[in-house]
């Protein structure tokens, strides 16, 4: 796999090289969204340690997991499940195929990112009836890498506006800001807010 050449790619590669555990907990809003669905083709954008990809694969989904970090991609592949892994800098390339579920969990970065363009491409990769699940931070956890008090977390309404999708082809099925008790990497807990947006492709 190619070593990242961009500043963003090098940042995430250092982050995941330092990680010791893989295939951990599923993000709760992904589990909540996907549990009632019939398994199909799923795309995990920014798969990281692979917890979401593993959870989906074990429930019969045909999972493609992508990340900018070659270490993350390789470690998820080595978990030994039927998961297709691909290295992508999503600002430059996007996986091929059509999907029934695309998950973008905490798709934030400390570097400039054309988020709207990437997520719009994701929406266009949905099959009719498919869901794009976008879960963003709505608050800063004590263990987050981003402790900048001036950080602006996009609201679901702002994210939907940035996508600028044709309402004749895509519809918003959920836009909310639920709170939950989260557990950090050292076992610490805190109440956090998630900004949740679910888009469904209604037709071609």
N, C-alpha and C positions, 0 to 999 in steps of 0.2 A: 504494500500500500504506500501511497505517496505521503511524504512528510509534509505537514502544512507549511505554507510559505507566507501566509498572511499573519498579521498580528493577532487577529481573532483565532485563527487556527492554532497558532502556537500557544496562546493562552489556554485553550481548552485541552490541548494535548498535554501540557504540563499538569493541568487539573486532574486529568484521568490517569496519567502515569503515576500520580501519587496515591491513587485510590487502591485499596486493598481488598474490597469485597465487591461482588458482581451479582447481578440478577436478584436484587433486593426487593423491597416492598413495591407493590403497584400503587400508582397515584390513585387516591380514593375516588376522584371524580371520573377517572377513566373507568374504573370498575363499576361505578354506579351507572354510567352511560352504556357500557358495552354488555353488562350482565344480561339484560333482557333481549339482546339482539341475536339473530341467527348468525353464526360465524360465517365470515366471508374473507375477503382480502382486506388486510389492514396495513396501514403505513404509519410508522412511528417516527416522527420528525425530531431529530436530536435525541436519540435513544439513550445516550449516557450510559449508566450502569446496567441498563437492560431490564429493569424490573417490570415495566409495562409490556415490553415485547415478550418476555417469558410468560407473564400472566395470560396474555392473549393466546400465545402458541399452545399453552397447556389446556386452553378451552376450545381448541379446534380452529382457531383463526390461521389463515395463511399470511404470515407476518413478514413485512419488509421493514428492517430497522436501519436507519441511517444516522450518521453523525459526522461532524467535521474532524473529529479526533480518530486517527487510525488505531490508537490503543483501545478506545471504547469499542470500535467496530470489531476488532480482533477478539477482545475479551468476550463480547456477547456471542460471537461465532463459536468460541471455544466452550460455551456452556452446553453444546451438544444437542440443542433442540432444533426442530425444523424451522429455523428463522433465516431468511435471506438477509444478509448484511451488506451494506454498501457505504463507502465513504463519499460524502458529498459536502462541499461548501455550498450551501443552498443559495447563497448569493450568486453563484456561478453555474450551478447545475442542479437538476431535479430528477428524482427517480422516474423511470418509465413505468407505464401501466395505468390501470384504472382501479379504484378502490371503493370498498363499501364503508370503510371507516378510516379517517385520517386523524391522528392525534398529535397536537402540538402542545406539549405540557411545559409551561414556564419557559417559553421561547424568548428569553431575554439574553442580552449580551452587553458587556461593558463597552462594546465598540459599535460604530455606526452600522446599521443593518436595515435594508429595505424590507422590513417586516411585512408591510402591506402587499408588496409585490409577490413575496414568497407565499404568503397565505392565500392570496388570490390564485396563484398557480395551483396550490393545493386544492382549493375549491373546484377548480376546473378539472382536476384529476379524479373527482368523484363520479361514480356511476349514479344514474338516477335512483333516488331514494337513499343515497349514501350520506353519511354525516361527517362534517368537519368539527372536531372538538378542540376548542382553544381554551386553555386554562392558563391564566396569567396571575402573577402575584398581585394582590391588592394591598398588601402590607409587607413590611420587612421582618422576617424571622430573625431572632438573635444570632443564629448560626449562618445566615446568608453571607455569600461572598460580597454582596452589595450592601454596604452599610451607609451609603450616602443619604443623609436626611432630605436632600433635595430631589431624590429620584421620583419621577412621575410614572405611576403605573397606569397604562391605558385602561379606561373603563370599557366594558363590553360595548357600549354605544359608540365610543370612539373607535374601537377596533372594527366594528361593523361598518362605520362610515369610511374608514381607511380602505376596507376591502372593495367598497363601491361595486357590489355585485348587482346584476340585473334581478329585480324582485320577481320577474316572470320565470326565472330559472332557478333561483335559490331563495330560500326563506329562512328567517331566524326562528328557531324552535325553542331556544332558551337564551336568556341574557340576564345574569344575576350576579350577586356578590355575597355568596354564602361564607360564613365563618366556620372554623373547625379547630379542634385541638390537634396540633401537629407535634411530631417527635423528631428531634434533631439527631445528628449522627452520633452524639455522645449520650443519647438517652434523655436529653433535656426536653421539656415540653413548653409550648406557648400557643396562645390563640392567634390564628392567622386568618386573613381574608383572602379568598380567591375571586378573581374576576373570570366569569365563565360565559363563553359564547358558543352556542351550537348552531351550525348552519347546515341545512339539508338541501341537497340538489333535488329539485322537483321534476326537472325534465332536461332533455338534451338542449 
